[in-house]
């Protein structure tokens, strides 16, 4: 009987780890985009375009949330909030799944 309960618990734990990993991956994409903007990466580069094509939709409603005079600070704040959002939401959902 304990083996079956352990298997169910293990499945929930695995699902929670997958959800946490996906949220962390989304946050890493946002952070890579922030770093590329801050270090003035070439916007015509195909890798930059690829990361941008992933980061902009993942940022949801955060781009343009705060309008700041410094463009680099604006990207840092808005996309940084998106990264934090993904980590918090993924951990919350993982906690619900693991129960």
MARDRENVEX-919474 format. One record per residue: residue in one letter; chain; z, x, y of N, C-alpha, C, O, CB in turn. Coordinates in steps of 0.05 Angstrom, whole numbers, plus 5000, padded with zeros to 4 digits. Glycine has a CB too. Example, Ala and Ser with C-alpha at 12.3 -4.5 7.8 and 13.67 -1.06 7.14 Angstrom:
<drenbas>
<drenba residuo="A" cadena="A" n_c3="5156" n_c1="5264" n_c2="4886" ca_c3="5156" ca_c1="5246" ca_c2="4910" c_c3="5156" c_c1="5264" c_c2="4934" o_c3="5169" o_c1="5285" o_c2="4934" cb_c3="5181" cb_c1="5226" cb_c2="4911"/>
<drenba residuo="S" cadena="A" n_c3="5142" n_c1="5257" n_c2="4955" ca_c3="5143" ca_c1="5273" ca_c2="4979" c_c3="5157" c_c1="5258" c_c2="5001" o_c3="5161" o_c1="5268" o_c2="5023" cb_c3="5114" cb_c1="5282" cb_c2="4988"/>
</drenbas>
This chain:
<drenbas>
<drenba residuo="X" cadena="A" n_c3="5000" n_c1="5016" n_c2="4976" ca_c3="5000" ca_c1="5000" ca_c2="5000" c_c3="5000" c_c1="5017" c_c2="5025" o_c3="4987" o_c1="5010" o_c2="5045" cb_c3="5024" cb_c1="4981" cb_c2="5000"/>
<drenba residuo="X" cadena="A" n_c3="5014" n_c1="5039" n_c2="5025" ca_c3="5014" ca_c1="5056" ca_c2="5048" c_c3="4987" c_c1="5070" c_c2="5053" o_c3="4980" o_c1="5075" o_c2="5075" cb_c3="5036" cb_c1="5078" cb_c2="5046"/>
<drenba residuo="X" cadena="A" n_c3="4972" n_c1="5074" n_c2="5031" ca_c3="4946" ca_c1="5086" ca_c2="5034" c_c3="4927" c_c1="5068" c_c2="5050" o_c3="4912" o_c1="5078" o_c2="5067" cb_c3="4933" cb_c1="5092" cb_c2="5007"/>
<drenba residuo="X" cadena="A" n_c3="4928" n_c1="5043" n_c2="5044" ca_c3="4911" ca_c1="5024" ca_c2="5059" c_c3="4918" c_c1="5022" c_c2="5088" o_c3="4901" o_c1="5023" o_c2="5106" cb_c3="4912" cb_c1="4996" cb_c2="5046"/>
<drenba residuo="X" cadena="A" n_c3="4944" n_c1="5021" n_c2="5094" ca_c3="4952" ca_c1="5020" ca_c2="5122" c_c3="4945" c_c1="5045" c_c2="5136" o_c3="4937" o_c1="5045" o_c2="5160" cb_c3="4983" cb_c1="5015" cb_c2="5124"/>
<drenba residuo="X" cadena="A" n_c3="4947" n_c1="5068" n_c2="5122" ca_c3="4939" ca_c1="5094" ca_c2="5135" c_c3="4909" c_c1="5094" c_c2="5141" o_c3="4901" o_c1="5105" o_c2="5161" cb_c3="4946" cb_c1="5117" cb_c2="5116"/>
<drenba residuo="X" cadena="A" n_c3="4893" n_c1="5082" n_c2="5123" ca_c3="4864" ca_c1="5081" ca_c2="5128" c_c3="4857" c_c1="5064" c_c2="5152" o_c3="4840" o_c1="5072" o_c2="5168" cb_c3="4849" cb_c1="5071" cb_c2="5103"/>
<drenba residuo="X" cadena="A" n_c3="4871" n_c1="5042" n_c2="5155" ca_c3="4866" ca_c1="5025" ca_c2="5179" c_c3="4874" c_c1="5040" c_c2="5204" o_c3="4860" o_c1="5039" o_c2="5224" cb_c3="4880" cb_c1="4998" cb_c2="5176"/>
<drenba residuo="X" cadena="A" n_c3="4897" n_c1="5052" n_c2="5203" ca_c3="4907" ca_c1="5067" ca_c2="5226" c_c3="4889" c_c1="5090" c_c2="5233" o_c3="4883" o_c1="5095" o_c2="5256" cb_c3="4935" cb_c1="5077" cb_c2="5221"/>
<drenba residuo="X" cadena="A" n_c3="4879" n_c1="5103" n_c2="5212" ca_c3="4860" ca_c1="5126" ca_c2="5217" c_c3="4835" c_c1="5117" c_c2="5230" o_c3="4824" o_c1="5130" o_c2="5247" cb_c3="4855" cb_c1="5140" cb_c2="5190"/>
<drenba residuo="X" cadena="A" n_c3="4825" n_c1="5093" n_c2="5222" ca_c3="4800" ca_c1="5082" ca_c2="5233" c_c3="4804" c_c1="5076" c_c2="5263" o_c3="4787" o_c1="5080" o_c2="5279" cb_c3="4791" cb_c1="5058" cb_c2="5218"/>
<drenba residuo="X" cadena="A" n_c3="4827" n_c1="5065" n_c2="5269" ca_c3="4833" ca_c1="5058" ca_c2="5297" c_c3="4836" c_c1="5084" c_c2="5313" o_c3="4827" o_c1="5085" o_c2="5336" cb_c3="4858" cb_c1="5041" cb_c2="5299"/>
<drenba residuo="X" cadena="A" n_c3="4849" n_c1="5104" n_c2="5302" ca_c3="4852" ca_c1="5129" ca_c2="5316" c_c3="4825" c_c1="5142" c_c2="5320" o_c3="4821" o_c1="5154" o_c2="5342" cb_c3="4870" cb_c1="5147" cb_c2="5300"/>
<drenba residuo="X" cadena="A" n_c3="4808" n_c1="5141" n_c2="5301" ca_c3="4781" ca_c1="5152" ca_c2="5304" c_c3="4766" c_c1="5138" c_c2="5326" o_c3="4752" o_c1="5151" o_c2="5342" cb_c3="4766" cb_c1="5151" cb_c2="5277"/>
<drenba residuo="X" cadena="A" n_c3="4767" n_c1="5112" n_c2="5326" ca_c3="4753" ca_c1="5097" ca_c2="5347" c_c3="4764" c_c1="5103" c_c2="5374" o_c3="4749" o_c1="5106" o_c2="5394" cb_c3="4755" cb_c1="5066" cb_c2="5342"/>
<drenba residuo="X" cadena="A" n_c3="4790" n_c1="5107" n_c2="5376" ca_c3="4802" ca_c1="5114" ca_c2="5402" c_c3="4793" c_c1="5142" c_c2="5411" o_c3="4788" o_c1="5146" o_c2="5434" cb_c3="4833" cb_c1="5113" cb_c2="5400"/>
<drenba residuo="X" cadena="A" n_c3="4791" n_c1="5160" n_c2="5392" ca_c3="4782" ca_c1="5187" ca_c2="5399" c_c3="4753" c_c1="5187" c_c2="5407" o_c3="4745" o_c1="5202" o_c2="5426" cb_c3="4786" cb_c1="5206" cb_c2="5375"/>
<drenba residuo="X" cadena="A" n_c3="4736" n_c1="5171" n_c2="5395" ca_c3="4708" ca_c1="5169" ca_c2="5403" c_c3="4706" c_c1="5157" c_c2="5431" o_c3="4690" o_c1="5167" o_c2="5447" cb_c3="4693" cb_c1="5151" cb_c2="5383"/>
<drenba residuo="X" cadena="A" n_c3="4721" n_c1="5137" n_c2="5437" ca_c3="4721" ca_c1="5124" ca_c2="5463" c_c3="4730" c_c1="5144" c_c2="5484" o_c3="4718" o_c1="5146" o_c2="5506" cb_c3="4738" cb_c1="5099" cb_c2="5464"/>
<drenba residuo="X" cadena="A" n_c3="4751" n_c1="5159" n_c2="5478" ca_c3="4761" ca_c1="5179" ca_c2="5497" c_c3="4741" c_c1="5201" c_c2="5501" o_c3="4737" o_c1="5211" o_c2="5523" cb_c3="4788" cb_c1="5191" cb_c2="5487"/>
<drenba residuo="X" cadena="A" n_c3="4727" n_c1="5209" n_c2="5480" ca_c3="4706" ca_c1="5229" ca_c2="5482" c_c3="4683" c_c1="5220" c_c2="5499" o_c3="4672" o_c1="5236" o_c2="5514" cb_c3="4697" cb_c1="5237" cb_c2="5454"/>
<drenba residuo="X" cadena="A" n_c3="4675" n_c1="5195" n_c2="5496" ca_c3="4653" ca_c1="5185" ca_c2="5512" c_c3="4660" c_c1="5184" c_c2="5542" o_c3="4645" o_c1="5192" o_c2="5559" cb_c3="4645" cb_c1="5156" cb_c2="5503"/>
<drenba residuo="X" cadena="A" n_c3="4685" n_c1="5176" n_c2="5548" ca_c3="4694" ca_c1="5176" ca_c2="5575" c_c3="4695" c_c1="5204" c_c2="5587" o_c3="4688" o_c1="5208" o_c2="5610" cb_c3="4721" cb_c1="5163" cb_c2="5577"/>
<drenba residuo="X" cadena="A" n_c3="4704" n_c1="5223" n_c2="5570" ca_c3="4705" ca_c1="5251" ca_c2="5579" c_c3="4677" c_c1="5262" c_c2="5584" o_c3="4672" o_c1="5277" o_c2="5603" cb_c3="4720" cb_c1="5268" cb_c2="5559"/>
<drenba residuo="X" cadena="A" n_c3="4658" n_c1="5254" n_c2="5567" ca_c3="4630" ca_c1="5263" ca_c2="5570" c_c3="4618" c_c1="5252" c_c2="5596" o_c3="4605" o_c1="5267" o_c2="5611" cb_c3="4613" cb_c1="5253" cb_c2="5547"/>
<drenba residuo="X" cadena="A" n_c3="4624" n_c1="5227" n_c2="5602" ca_c3="4614" ca_c1="5215" ca_c2="5627" c_c3="4627" c_c1="5230" c_c2="5651" o_c3="4613" o_c1="5235" o_c2="5671" cb_c3="4621" cb_c1="5185" cb_c2="5629"/>
<drenba residuo="X" cadena="A" n_c3="4652" n_c1="5236" n_c2="5649" ca_c3="4665" ca_c1="5251" ca_c2="5671" c_c3="4654" c_c1="5279" c_c2="5674" o_c3="4651" o_c1="5288" o_c2="5697" cb_c3="4696" cb_c1="5252" cb_c2="5666"/>
<drenba residuo="X" cadena="A" n_c3="4647" n_c1="5292" n_c2="5652" ca_c3="4636" ca_c1="5319" ca_c2="5654" c_c3="4608" c_c1="5318" c_c2="5667" o_c3="4602" o_c1="5335" o_c2="5682" cb_c3="4634" cb_c1="5331" cb_c2="5625"/>
<drenba residuo="X" cadena="A" n_c3="4593" n_c1="5297" n_c2="5661" ca_c3="4567" ca_c1="5294" ca_c2="5674" c_c3="4570" c_c1="5292" c_c2="5704" o_c3="4555" o_c1="5304" o_c2="5719" cb_c3="4551" cb_c1="5269" cb_c2="5662"/>
<drenba residuo="X" cadena="A" n_c3="4589" n_c1="5276" n_c2="5712" ca_c3="4595" ca_c1="5273" ca_c2="5741" c_c3="4603" c_c1="5299" c_c2="5753" o_c3="4594" o_c1="5306" o_c2="5775" cb_c3="4616" cb_c1="5251" cb_c2="5746"/>
<drenba residuo="X" cadena="A" n_c3="4620" n_c1="5314" n_c2="5740" ca_c3="4630" ca_c1="5340" ca_c2="5751" c_c3="4608" c_c1="5360" c_c2="5752" o_c3="4606" o_c1="5375" o_c2="5772" cb_c3="4653" cb_c1="5351" cb_c2="5733"/>
<drenba residuo="X" cadena="A" n_c3="4590" n_c1="5361" n_c2="5732" ca_c3="4567" ca_c1="5379" ca_c2="5733" c_c3="4549" c_c1="5372" c_c2="5757" o_c3="4540" o_c1="5390" o_c2="5771" cb_c3="4551" cb_c1="5378" cb_c2="5707"/>
<drenba residuo="X" cadena="A" n_c3="4545" n_c1="5347" n_c2="5761" ca_c3="4529" ca_c1="5339" ca_c2="5785" c_c3="4542" c_c1="5347" c_c2="5811" o_c3="4528" o_c1="5357" o_c2="5829" cb_c3="4524" cb_c1="5308" cb_c2="5784"/>
<drenba residuo="X" cadena="A" n_c3="4568" n_c1="5343" n_c2="5813" ca_c3="4582" ca_c1="5351" ca_c2="5837" c_c3="4579" c_c1="5381" c_c2="5841" o_c3="4573" o_c1="5390" o_c2="5864" cb_c3="4613" cb_c1="5344" cb_c2="5835"/>
<drenba residuo="X" cadena="A" n_c3="4583" n_c1="5397" n_c2="5821" ca_c3="4581" ca_c1="5426" ca_c2="5823" c_c3="4553" c_c1="5435" c_c2="5831" o_c3="4549" o_c1="5453" o_c2="5847" cb_c3="4589" cb_c1="5440" cb_c2="5797"/>
<drenba residuo="X" cadena="A" n_c3="4533" n_c1="5421" n_c2="5820" ca_c3="4505" ca_c1="5428" ca_c2="5827" c_c3="4500" c_c1="5422" c_c2="5856" o_c3="4485" o_c1="5437" o_c2="5870" cb_c3="4486" cb_c1="5413" cb_c2="5809"/>
<drenba residuo="X" cadena="A" n_c3="4511" n_c1="5400" n_c2="5867" ca_c3="4507" ca_c1="5394" ca_c2="5895" c_c3="4522" c_c1="5414" c_c2="5912" o_c3="4512" o_c1="5424" o_c2="5932" cb_c3="4517" cb_c1="5365" cb_c2="5901"/>
<drenba residuo="X" cadena="A" n_c3="4547" n_c1="5420" n_c2="5905" ca_c3="4564" ca_c1="5438" ca_c2="5921" c_c3="4552" c_c1="5466" c_c2="5922" o_c3="4554" o_c1="5479" o_c2="5943" cb_c3="4592" cb_c1="5438" cb_c2="5910"/>
<drenba residuo="X" cadena="A" n_c3="4540" n_c1="5475" n_c2="5900" ca_c3="4529" ca_c1="5502" ca_c2="5900" c_c3="4499" c_c1="5503" c_c2="5907" o_c3="4486" o_c1="5522" o_c2="5902" cb_c3="4533" cb_c1="5514" cb_c2="5873"/>
<drenba residuo="X" cadena="A" n_c3="4489" n_c1="5481" n_c2="5918" ca_c3="4462" ca_c1="5479" ca_c2="5928" c_c3="4441" c_c1="5485" c_c2="5907" o_c3="4424" o_c1="5503" o_c2="5911" cb_c3="4458" cb_c1="5497" cb_c2="5952"/>
<drenba residuo="X" cadena="A" n_c3="4442" n_c1="5471" n_c2="5885" ca_c3="4422" ca_c1="5475" ca_c2="5864" c_c3="4395" c_c1="5465" c_c2="5874" o_c3="4394" o_c1="5447" o_c2="5891" cb_c3="4430" cb_c1="5459" cb_c2="5838"/>
<drenba residuo="X" cadena="A" n_c3="4374" n_c1="5476" n_c2="5863" ca_c3="4347" ca_c1="5468" ca_c2="5871" c_c3="4342" c_c1="5439" c_c2="5862" o_c3="4341" o_c1="5434" o_c2="5838" cb_c3="4326" cb_c1="5487" cb_c2="5858"/>
<drenba residuo="X" cadena="A" n_c3="4338" n_c1="5420" n_c2="5880" ca_c3="4334" ca_c1="5392" ca_c2="5873" c_c3="4307" c_c1="5387" c_c2="5859" o_c3="4303" o_c1="5366" o_c2="5848" cb_c3="4335" cb_c1="5375" cb_c2="5897"/>
<drenba residuo="X" cadena="A" n_c3="4289" n_c1="5406" n_c2="5859" ca_c3="4263" ca_c1="5403" ca_c2="5845" c_c3="4265" c_c1="5413" c_c2="5816" o_c3="4246" o_c1="5409" o_c2="5800" cb_c3="4241" cb_c1="5418" cb_c2="5859"/>
<drenba residuo="X" cadena="A" n_c3="4287" n_c1="5425" n_c2="5808" ca_c3="4291" ca_c1="5435" ca_c2="5781" c_c3="4293" c_c1="5412" c_c2="5761" o_c3="4306" o_c1="5392" o_c2="5767" cb_c3="4316" cb_c1="5454" cb_c2="5780"/>
<drenba residuo="X" cadena="A" n_c3="4281" n_c1="5415" n_c2="5738" ca_c3="4282" ca_c1="5393" ca_c2="5719" c_c3="4310" c_c1="5388" c_c2="5707" o_c3="4316" o_c1="5365" o_c2="5702" cb_c3="4263" cb_c1="5399" cb_c2="5696"/>
<drenba residuo="X" cadena="A" n_c3="4326" n_c1="5409" n_c2="5704" ca_c3="4353" ca_c1="5405" ca_c2="5695" c_c3="4370" c_c1="5389" c_c2="5716" o_c3="4385" o_c1="5371" o_c2="5709" cb_c3="4367" cb_c1="5432" cb_c2="5689"/>
<drenba residuo="X" cadena="A" n_c3="4366" n_c1="5396" n_c2="5741" ca_c3="4380" ca_c1="5381" ca_c2="5763" c_c3="4371" c_c1="5352" c_c2="5762" o_c3="4388" o_c1="5334" o_c2="5764" cb_c3="4374" cb_c1="5394" cb_c2="5790"/>
<drenba residuo="X" cadena="A" n_c3="4345" n_c1="5347" n_c2="5759" ca_c3="4335" ca_c1="5320" ca_c2="5758" c_c3="4346" c_c1="5304" c_c2="5734" o_c3="4353" o_c1="5281" o_c2="5736" cb_c3="4305" cb_c1="5319" cb_c2="5758"/>
<drenba residuo="X" cadena="A" n_c3="4349" n_c1="5318" n_c2="5712" ca_c3="4360" ca_c1="5306" ca_c2="5688" c_c3="4389" c_c1="5298" c_c2="5692" o_c3="4397" o_c1="5276" o_c2="5686" cb_c3="4358" cb_c1="5324" cb_c2="5664"/>
<drenba residuo="X" cadena="A" n_c3="4405" n_c1="5317" n_c2="5702" ca_c3="4433" ca_c1="5311" ca_c2="5707" c_c3="4436" c_c1="5289" c_c2="5728" o_c3="4454" o_c1="5272" o_c2="5725" cb_c3="4448" cb_c1="5337" cb_c2="5717"/>
<drenba residuo="X" cadena="A" n_c3="4420" n_c1="5290" n_c2="5749" ca_c3="4421" ca_c1="5269" ca_c2="5769" c_c3="4414" c_c1="5242" c_c2="5758" o_c3="4426" o_c1="5221" o_c2="5765" cb_c3="4402" cb_c1="5275" cb_c2="5793"/>
<drenba residuo="X" cadena="A" n_c3="4394" n_c1="5241" n_c2="5740" ca_c3="4386" ca_c1="5215" ca_c2="5728" c_c3="4408" c_c1="5204" c_c2="5710" o_c3="4409" o_c1="5179" o_c2="5706" cb_c3="4361" cb_c1="5219" cb_c2="5711"/>
<drenba residuo="X" cadena="A" n_c3="4426" n_c1="5221" n_c2="5700" ca_c3="4449" ca_c1="5211" ca_c2="5685" c_c3="4473" c_c1="5204" c_c2="5703" o_c3="4487" o_c1="5184" o_c2="5699" cb_c3="4458" cb_c1="5232" cb_c2="5665"/>
<drenba residuo="X" cadena="A" n_c3="4478" n_c1="5221" n_c2="5724" ca_c3="4501" ca_c1="5219" ca_c2="5740" c_c3="4500" c_c1="5195" c_c2="5759" o_c3="4521" o_c1="5182" o_c2="5764" cb_c3="4505" cb_c1="5244" cb_c2="5756"/>
<drenba residuo="X" cadena="A" n_c3="4477" n_c1="5190" n_c2="5771" ca_c3="4476" ca_c1="5168" ca_c2="5791" c_c3="4482" c_c1="5141" c_c2="5778" o_c3="4498" o_c1="5126" o_c2="5790" cb_c3="4448" cb_c1="5168" cb_c2="5804"/>
<drenba residuo="X" cadena="A" n_c3="4470" n_c1="5133" n_c2="5756" ca_c3="4477" ca_c1="5107" ca_c2="5744" c_c3="4506" c_c1="5106" c_c2="5734" o_c3="4519" o_c1="5086" o_c2="5735" cb_c3="4459" cb_c1="5101" cb_c2="5722"/>
<drenba residuo="X" cadena="A" n_c3="4517" n_c1="5129" n_c2="5724" ca_c3="4544" ca_c1="5130" ca_c2="5714" c_c3="4564" c_c1="5128" c_c2="5737" o_c3="4588" o_c1="5121" o_c2="5732" cb_c3="4549" cb_c1="5155" cb_c2="5699"/>
<drenba residuo="X" cadena="A" n_c3="4556" n_c1="5134" n_c2="5761" ca_c3="4575" ca_c1="5133" ca_c2="5784" c_c3="4580" c_c1="5104" c_c2="5793" o_c3="4598" o_c1="5099" o_c2="5809" cb_c3="4564" cb_c1="5148" cb_c2="5807"/>
<drenba residuo="X" cadena="A" n_c3="4565" n_c1="5085" n_c2="5782" ca_c3="4568" ca_c1="5056" ca_c2="5787" c_c3="4568" c_c1="5051" c_c2="5817" o_c3="4548" o_c1="5056" o_c2="5830" cb_c3="4595" cb_c1="5046" cb_c2="5775"/>
<drenba residuo="X" cadena="A" n_c3="4589" n_c1="5040" n_c2="5828" ca_c3="4590" ca_c1="5032" ca_c2="5856" c_c3="4603" c_c1="5053" c_c2="5874" o_c3="4607" o_c1="5048" o_c2="5898" cb_c3="4606" cb_c1="5006" cb_c2="5859"/>
<drenba residuo="X" cadena="A" n_c3="4610" n_c1="5076" n_c2="5863" ca_c3="4624" ca_c1="5096" ca_c2="5879" c_c3="4607" c_c1="5111" c_c2="5900" o_c3="4617" o_c1="5116" o_c2="5921" cb_c3="4636" cb_c1="5116" cb_c2="5860"/>
<drenba residuo="X" cadena="A" n_c3="4581" n_c1="5117" n_c2="5894" ca_c3="4566" ca_c1="5130" ca_c2="5916" c_c3="4564" c_c1="5112" c_c2="5940" o_c3="4556" o_c1="5089" o_c2="5938" cb_c3="4538" cb_c1="5138" cb_c2="5906"/>
<drenba residuo="X" cadena="A" n_c3="4570" n_c1="5123" n_c2="5963" ca_c3="4569" ca_c1="5107" ca_c2="5988" c_c3="4595" c_c1="5093" c_c2="5993" o_c3="4598" o_c1="5079" o_c2="6013" cb_c3="4547" cb_c1="5087" cb_c2="5986"/>
<drenba residuo="X" cadena="A" n_c3="4615" n_c1="5096" n_c2="5976" ca_c3="4641" ca_c1="5082" ca_c2="5980" c_c3="4654" c_c1="5093" c_c2="6005" o_c3="4665" o_c1="5078" o_c2="6021" cb_c3="4659" cb_c1="5085" cb_c2="5956"/>
<drenba residuo="X" cadena="A" n_c3="4654" n_c1="5120" n_c2="6008" ca_c3="4665" ca_c1="5133" ca_c2="6031" c_c3="4642" c_c1="5147" c_c2="6046" o_c3="4629" o_c1="5164" o_c2="6034" cb_c3="4688" cb_c1="5152" cb_c2="6024"/>
<drenba residuo="X" cadena="A" n_c3="4639" n_c1="5142" n_c2="6071" ca_c3="4619" ca_c1="5156" ca_c2="6087" c_c3="4634" c_c1="5177" c_c2="6103" o_c3="4651" o_c1="5171" o_c2="6120" cb_c3="4604" cb_c1="5136" cb_c2="6107"/>
<drenba residuo="X" cadena="A" n_c3="4628" n_c1="5202" n_c2="6097" ca_c3="4641" ca_c1="5224" ca_c2="6111" c_c3="4621" c_c1="5241" c_c2="6126" o_c3="4597" o_c1="5240" o_c2="6119" cb_c3="4657" cb_c1="5242" cb_c2="6090"/>
<drenba residuo="X" cadena="A" n_c3="4630" n_c1="5256" n_c2="6145" ca_c3="4611" ca_c1="5272" ca_c2="6161" c_c3="4599" c_c1="5295" c_c2="6145" o_c3="4576" o_c1="5302" o_c2="6149" cb_c3="4626" cb_c1="5283" cb_c2="6186"/>
<drenba residuo="X" cadena="A" n_c3="4615" n_c1="5307" n_c2="6128" ca_c3="4606" ca_c1="5329" ca_c2="6111" c_c3="4594" c_c1="5317" c_c2="6085" o_c3="4608" o_c1="5304" o_c2="6070" cb_c3="4629" cb_c1="5349" cb_c2="6105"/>
<drenba residuo="X" cadena="A" n_c3="4569" n_c1="5323" n_c2="6080" ca_c3="4555" ca_c1="5312" ca_c2="6057" c_c3="4567" c_c1="5322" c_c2="6031" o_c3="4570" o_c1="5307" o_c2="6012" cb_c3="4525" cb_c1="5319" cb_c2="6057"/>
<drenba residuo="X" cadena="A" n_c3="4574" n_c1="5348" n_c2="6030" ca_c3="4586" ca_c1="5359" ca_c2="6006" c_c3="4613" c_c1="5346" c_c2="6000" o_c3="4619" o_c1="5340" o_c2="5977" cb_c3="4590" cb_c1="5389" cb_c2="6009"/>
<drenba residuo="X" cadena="A" n_c3="4629" n_c1="5341" n_c2="6020" ca_c3="4655" ca_c1="5328" ca_c2="6016" c_c3="4651" c_c1="5299" c_c2="6007" o_c3="4666" o_c1="5289" o_c2="5991" cb_c3="4671" cb_c1="5329" cb_c2="6042"/>
<drenba residuo="X" cadena="A" n_c3="4630" n_c1="5286" n_c2="6018" ca_c3="4624" ca_c1="5259" ca_c2="6010" c_c3="4617" c_c1="5257" c_c2="5980" o_c3="4626" o_c1="5240" o_c2="5966" cb_c3="4601" cb_c1="5248" cb_c2="6027"/>
<drenba residuo="X" cadena="A" n_c3="4600" n_c1="5276" n_c2="5971" ca_c3="4592" ca_c1="5276" ca_c2="5943" c_c3="4617" c_c1="5282" c_c2="5926" o_c3="4621" o_c1="5270" o_c2="5905" cb_c3="4570" cb_c1="5298" cb_c2="5938"/>
<drenba residuo="X" cadena="A" n_c3="4633" n_c1="5301" n_c2="5934" ca_c3="4657" ca_c1="5308" ca_c2="5920" c_c3="4676" c_c1="5285" c_c2="5917" o_c3="4686" o_c1="5279" o_c2="5895" cb_c3="4672" cb_c1="5331" cb_c2="5934"/>
<drenba residuo="X" cadena="A" n_c3="4680" n_c1="5270" n_c2="5938" ca_c3="4699" ca_c1="5248" ca_c2="5937" c_c3="4688" c_c1="5224" c_c2="5921" o_c3="4701" o_c1="5214" o_c2="5903" cb_c3="4705" cb_c1="5238" cb_c2="5966"/>
<drenba residuo="X" cadena="A" n_c3="4663" n_c1="5216" n_c2="5927" ca_c3="4652" ca_c1="5193" ca_c2="5914" c_c3="4646" c_c1="5197" c_c2="5884" o_c3="4654" o_c1="5180" o_c2="5868" cb_c3="4626" cb_c1="5184" cb_c2="5928"/>
<drenba residuo="X" cadena="A" n_c3="4634" n_c1="5219" n_c2="5877" ca_c3="4628" ca_c1="5224" ca_c2="5849" c_c3="4653" c_c1="5234" c_c2="5834" o_c3="4656" o_c1="5230" o_c2="5810" cb_c3="4606" cb_c1="5245" cb_c2="5846"/>
<drenba residuo="X" cadena="A" n_c3="4672" n_c1="5246" n_c2="5848" ca_c3="4697" ca_c1="5253" ca_c2="5836" c_c3="4713" c_c1="5229" c_c2="5829" o_c3="4726" o_c1="5228" o_c2="5808" cb_c3="4713" cb_c1="5271" cb_c2="5855"/>
<drenba residuo="X" cadena="A" n_c3="4713" n_c1="5208" n_c2="5846" ca_c3="4726" ca_c1="5183" ca_c2="5839" c_c3="4713" c_c1="5170" c_c2="5815" o_c3="4727" o_c1="5158" o_c2="5798" cb_c3="4725" cb_c1="5164" cb_c2="5862"/>
<drenba residuo="X" cadena="A" n_c3="4687" n_c1="5173" n_c2="5812" ca_c3="4673" ca_c1="5162" ca_c2="5789" c_c3="4682" c_c1="5176" c_c2="5764" o_c3="4686" o_c1="5164" o_c2="5743" cb_c3="4642" cb_c1="5164" cb_c2="5792"/>
<drenba residuo="X" cadena="A" n_c3="4685" n_c1="5203" n_c2="5765" ca_c3="4694" ca_c1="5218" ca_c2="5742" c_c3="4723" c_c1="5210" c_c2="5734" o_c3="4728" o_c1="5206" o_c2="5710" cb_c3="4693" cb_c1="5248" cb_c2="5748"/>
<drenba residuo="X" cadena="A" n_c3="4740" n_c1="5207" n_c2="5753" ca_c3="4767" ca_c1="5198" ca_c2="5748" c_c3="4767" c_c1="5170" c_c2="5736" o_c3="4783" o_c1="5164" o_c2="5718" cb_c3="4785" cb_c1="5199" cb_c2="5773"/>
<drenba residuo="X" cadena="A" n_c3="4750" n_c1="5153" n_c2="5747" ca_c3="4748" ca_c1="5125" ca_c2="5737" c_c3="4741" c_c1="5125" c_c2="5707" o_c3="4753" o_c1="5110" o_c2="5692" cb_c3="4726" cb_c1="5110" cb_c2="5753"/>
<drenba residuo="X" cadena="A" n_c3="4721" n_c1="5142" n_c2="5699" ca_c3="4713" ca_c1="5142" ca_c2="5671" c_c3="4736" c_c1="5152" c_c2="5653" o_c3="4739" o_c1="5142" o_c2="5631" cb_c3="4689" cb_c1="5159" cb_c2="5667"/>
<drenba residuo="X" cadena="A" n_c3="4751" n_c1="5172" n_c2="5661" ca_c3="4773" ca_c1="5182" ca_c2="5645" c_c3="4795" c_c1="5161" c_c2="5642" o_c3="4805" o_c1="5156" o_c2="5621" cb_c3="4785" cb_c1="5208" cb_c2="5657"/>
<drenba residuo="X" cadena="A" n_c3="4801" n_c1="5147" n_c2="5664" ca_c3="4823" ca_c1="5127" ca_c2="5664" c_c3="4814" c_c1="5103" c_c2="5647" o_c3="4830" o_c1="5093" o_c2="5631" cb_c3="4830" cb_c1="5118" cb_c2="5692"/>
<drenba residuo="X" cadena="A" n_c3="4790" n_c1="5093" n_c2="5651" ca_c3="4780" ca_c1="5069" ca_c2="5637" c_c3="4778" c_c1="5076" c_c2="5607" o_c3="4786" o_c1="5059" o_c2="5590" cb_c3="4753" cb_c1="5060" cb_c2="5647"/>
<drenba residuo="X" cadena="A" n_c3="4768" n_c1="5099" n_c2="5600" ca_c3="4765" ca_c1="5106" ca_c2="5572" c_c3="4792" c_c1="5109" c_c2="5558" o_c3="4796" o_c1="5100" o_c2="5536" cb_c3="4749" cb_c1="5132" cb_c2="5569"/>
<drenba residuo="X" cadena="A" n_c3="4811" n_c1="5120" n_c2="5572" ca_c3="4838" ca_c1="5123" ca_c2="5560" c_c3="4852" c_c1="5096" c_c2="5557" o_c3="4866" o_c1="5091" o_c2="5538" cb_c3="4856" cb_c1="5142" cb_c2="5577"/>
<drenba residuo="X" cadena="A" n_c3="4847" n_c1="5078" n_c2="5577" ca_c3="4858" ca_c1="5051" ca_c2="5575" c_c3="4846" c_c1="5036" c_c2="5551" o_c3="4861" o_c1="5023" o_c2="5536" cb_c3="4853" cb_c1="5035" cb_c2="5601"/>
<drenba residuo="X" cadena="A" n_c3="4820" n_c1="5037" n_c2="5548" ca_c3="4807" ca_c1="5023" ca_c2="5526" c_c3="4815" c_c1="5036" c_c2="5499" o_c3="4819" o_c1="5021" o_c2="5480" cb_c3="4776" cb_c1="5024" cb_c2="5529"/>
<drenba residuo="X" cadena="A" n_c3="4817" n_c1="5062" n_c2="5498" ca_c3="4826" ca_c1="5075" ca_c2="5474" c_c3="4854" c_c1="5067" c_c2="5466" o_c3="4861" o_c1="5064" o_c2="5443" cb_c3="4824" cb_c1="5106" cb_c2="5477"/>
<drenba residuo="X" cadena="A" n_c3="4871" n_c1="5064" n_c2="5486" ca_c3="4899" ca_c1="5055" ca_c2="5480" c_c3="4899" c_c1="5027" c_c2="5469" o_c3="4915" o_c1="5021" o_c2="5451" cb_c3="4916" cb_c1="5057" cb_c2="5506"/>
<drenba residuo="X" cadena="A" n_c3="4882" n_c1="5010" n_c2="5480" ca_c3="4880" ca_c1="4982" ca_c2="5469" c_c3="4870" c_c1="4982" c_c2="5441" o_c3="4879" o_c1="4967" o_c2="5424" cb_c3="4862" cb_c1="4965" cb_c2="5487"/>
<drenba residuo="X" cadena="A" n_c3="4850" n_c1="4999" n_c2="5435" ca_c3="4838" ca_c1="5000" ca_c2="5408" c_c3="4858" c_c1="5011" c_c2="5388" o_c3="4858" o_c1="5001" o_c2="5365" cb_c3="4813" cb_c1="5016" cb_c2="5408"/>
<drenba residuo="X" cadena="A" n_c3="4874" n_c1="5030" n_c2="5396" ca_c3="4892" ca_c1="5043" ca_c2="5377" c_c3="4916" c_c1="5026" c_c2="5369" o_c3="4930" o_c1="5033" o_c2="5351" cb_c3="4901" cb_c1="5069" cb_c2="5388"/>
<drenba residuo="X" cadena="A" n_c3="4920" n_c1="5005" n_c2="5383" ca_c3="4943" ca_c1="4987" ca_c2="5376" c_c3="4938" c_c1="4972" c_c2="5352" o_c3="4956" o_c1="4956" o_c2="5343" cb_c3="4949" cb_c1="4968" cb_c2="5399"/>
</drenbas>
